[in-house]
Amino acid sequence: MNAHASLLAAFFVAAALENAARAQVESGPVPGAKTAALKVTAATGEFADNEVDYAEKRRGKPTIYVFVQSPRWDRPMARYLKTLDAAVKKAGGDSQVVAVWLTADAKMSQEYLPKAQMSLNMEMTALAVYAGATTGPDNWGVNDRASLTAVVSDGETCAARFAYVSLNETDVPAVEKALKEVLEKKDKKSE
């Protein structure tokens, strides 16, 4: 095999490995499923330091629920959340992001998240902690192989779901598009 063929083969193998690493996994409730109860401890936002059922508090309001596997939290995820926050602000209305840390150490996450909020300076995102299983609350179908799961809800049902093994801010436009579709349907209903 000549040098060019070897280089080309190495390129295709590397590309295949990168795609496999970024491949999505199935995670989150299937579109059309009713938004289940989401009892968490709020770390930031309107309900900070209180136990709250965010699904109940956000009933009827477009919401993007984000489930973060706490041990895998990194800078690309932070950029994703910051970019998602900006997209929700731009979309307007009463949309919000609720980011839930799935963690074995609730106390540490509860202390860390207000600091993360100060650093990221998000305006449309509430941070919360779920101290149970890494698969998240019952009936949310979170796959713990996904580093992050995003669920777009119209306030009553799941409209779309996105799950990532690896991600960054370039993954936000697909979620933003799903939110815009929810907002358009809501506007049509109110006409």
MIDREN-568353 format. One record per residue (C-alpha): residue number from 0; x, y, z. Coordinates in steps of 0.5 Angstrom, whole numbers, plus 2048, in hexadecimal, padded with zeros to 3 digits. Each point is the difference from the previous one (the first is absolute). Layout:
! residues N
{NUM, {X, Y, Z}}
...
! end
This chain:
! residues 191
{0, {800, 800, 800}}
{1, {803, 807, 7FE}}
{2, {800, 806, 805}}
{3, {7FA, 803, 7FD}}
{4, {7FC, 7FA, 801}}
{5, {802, 7FF, 807}}
{6, {7FF, 807, 802}}
{7, {7F9, 800, 7FD}}
{8, {7FE, 7FA, 803}}
{9, {803, 803, 807}}
{10, {7FB, 806, 7FF}}
{11, {7FA, 7FC, 7FF}}
{12, {801, 7FB, 806}}
{13, {801, 807, 804}}
{14, {7FA, 803, 7FD}}
{15, {7FC, 7FA, 802}}
{16, {803, 7FF, 807}}
{17, {7FE, 808, 801}}
{18, {7F9, 7FF, 7FD}}
{19, {7FF, 7FA, 805}}
{20, {802, 804, 806}}
{21, {7FB, 805, 7FE}}
{22, {7FB, 7FB, 7FE}}
{23, {7F9, 802, 804}}
{24, {7FD, 7FB, 805}}
{25, {7F9, 7FF, 801}}
{26, {7FE, 804, 806}}
{27, {7FA, 804, 803}}
{28, {7F9, 7FF, 7FF}}
{29, {7FD, 7FE, 7F9}}
{30, {7FD, 806, 7FC}}
{31, {7F8, 800, 802}}
{32, {801, 7FE, 807}}
{33, {7FD, 804, 806}}
{34, {805, 804, 804}}
{35, {802, 7FC, 806}}
{36, {801, 803, 807}}
{37, {807, 803, 801}}
{38, {801, 800, 808}}
{39, {807, 803, 801}}
{40, {803, 805, 804}}
{41, {801, 807, 7FD}}
{42, {807, 803, 800}}
{43, {7FF, 806, 7FD}}
{44, {7FA, 804, 7FD}}
{45, {7F9, 802, 803}}
{46, {800, 7FA, 804}}
{47, {807, 800, 803}}
{48, {801, 7FB, 806}}
{49, {7FA, 7FD, 7FF}}
{50, {7FD, 7F9, 7FE}}
{51, {7FB, 801, 7FA}}
{52, {7FD, 7FD, 7FB}}
{53, {802, 803, 7FA}}
{54, {7FB, 7FD, 7FB}}
{55, {7FB, 802, 804}}
{56, {802, 807, 801}}
{57, {802, 801, 7F9}}
{58, {7F9, 7FD, 7FD}}
{59, {7FD, 803, 7FA}}
{60, {807, 803, 7FF}}
{61, {805, 7FE, 7FB}}
{62, {806, 7FE, 803}}
{63, {807, 7FC, 7FF}}
{64, {801, 7FB, 805}}
{65, {808, 7FE, 800}}
{66, {803, 7FB, 804}}
{67, {807, 800, 801}}
{68, {804, 7FA, 802}}
{69, {804, 804, 806}}
{70, {807, 7FC, 7FF}}
{71, {800, 801, 7F9}}
{72, {7FF, 808, 800}}
{73, {805, 804, 7FC}}
{74, {801, 806, 7FD}}
{75, {7FD, 7FE, 7F9}}
{76, {7FA, 7FE, 804}}
{77, {800, 807, 803}}
{78, {801, 803, 7FA}}
{79, {7FA, 7FC, 7FD}}
{80, {7FB, 803, 806}}
{81, {803, 807, 7FF}}
{82, {7FE, 800, 7F9}}
{83, {7F9, 7FC, 801}}
{84, {7FF, 806, 806}}
{85, {801, 805, 7FA}}
{86, {7FC, 7FC, 7FB}}
{87, {7FA, 800, 805}}
{88, {800, 807, 802}}
{89, {800, 802, 7F8}}
{90, {7FA, 7FC, 7FF}}
{91, {7FC, 804, 805}}
{92, {7FA, 7FE, 804}}
{93, {800, 7FC, 806}}
{94, {805, 7FB, 7FE}}
{95, {805, 7FE, 805}}
{96, {805, 7FB, 801}}
{97, {801, 7FB, 806}}
{98, {806, 7FD, 801}}
{99, {800, 7FA, 805}}
{100, {807, 7FD, 802}}
{101, {7FF, 7F9, 801}}
{102, {805, 7FE, 806}}
{103, {802, 7FC, 805}}
{104, {803, 806, 805}}
{105, {7FA, 804, 800}}
{106, {803, 805, 805}}
{107, {806, 801, 7FC}}
{108, {7FC, 802, 7FA}}
{109, {7FB, 804, 804}}
{110, {806, 804, 802}}
{111, {804, 800, 7F9}}
{112, {7FA, 802, 7FC}}
{113, {7FF, 807, 802}}
{114, {807, 802, 7FF}}
{115, {7FF, 7FD, 7F9}}
{116, {7FA, 804, 7FF}}
{117, {804, 806, 802}}
{118, {806, 7FE, 7FB}}
{119, {7FB, 7FF, 7FA}}
{120, {7FC, 805, 801}}
{121, {7F9, 7FD, 7FE}}
{122, {7FA, 804, 7FF}}
{123, {7FB, 7FB, 7FE}}
{124, {803, 7F9, 804}}
{125, {7FE, 7FE, 807}}
{126, {805, 7FB, 803}}
{127, {7FE, 7FA, 804}}
{128, {802, 7F9, 803}}
{129, {7FD, 7F9, 800}}
{130, {803, 7FC, 805}}
{131, {7FD, 7F9, 7FE}}
{132, {802, 7FB, 7FB}}
{133, {805, 803, 7FA}}
{134, {7FA, 7FE, 7FB}}
{135, {7FC, 806, 803}}
{136, {7F9, 800, 803}}
{137, {7FB, 7FB, 7FE}}
{138, {7FD, 800, 7FA}}
{139, {805, 805, 7FC}}
{140, {804, 7FA, 7FD}}
{141, {806, 803, 801}}
{142, {806, 7FC, 7FD}}
{143, {806, 800, 805}}
{144, {805, 7FF, 7FA}}
{145, {7FE, 807, 7FD}}
{146, {804, 805, 803}}
{147, {7FA, 805, 7FF}}
{148, {7F9, 7FF, 7FE}}
{149, {7FC, 806, 7FE}}
{150, {7F8, 7FF, 800}}
{151, {7FC, 806, 7FC}}
{152, {7F9, 800, 804}}
{153, {7FA, 804, 7FE}}
{154, {7FE, 801, 807}}
{155, {7FC, 7F9, 800}}
{156, {803, 7FB, 7FB}}
{157, {807, 7FF, 7FD}}
{158, {801, 803, 7FA}}
{159, {807, 7FE, 7FE}}
{160, {806, 7FC, 804}}
{161, {807, 801, 7FE}}
{162, {806, 7FC, 804}}
{163, {807, 800, 7FF}}
{164, {806, 7FC, 802}}
{165, {805, 806, 7FE}}
{166, {7FD, 807, 7FE}}
{167, {802, 807, 800}}
{168, {7FC, 807, 7FE}}
{169, {800, 7FE, 7F8}}
{170, {7FA, 7FB, 803}}
{171, {7FC, 805, 802}}
{172, {7FC, 802, 7F9}}
{173, {7FC, 7FA, 800}}
{174, {7FD, 801, 807}}
{175, {7FF, 807, 7FE}}
{176, {7FC, 7FE, 7FA}}
{177, {7FC, 7FB, 804}}
{178, {7FE, 806, 805}}
{179, {7FE, 804, 7FB}}
{180, {7FC, 7FB, 7FD}}
{181, {7FC, 800, 807}}
{182, {800, 807, 800}}
{183, {7FD, 800, 7F9}}
{184, {7FA, 7FB, 802}}
{185, {7FF, 804, 807}}
{186, {7FF, 806, 7FC}}
{187, {7FB, 7FD, 7FB}}
{188, {7FC, 7FD, 806}}
{189, {7FF, 807, 803}}
{190, {7FE, 803, 7F9}}
! end
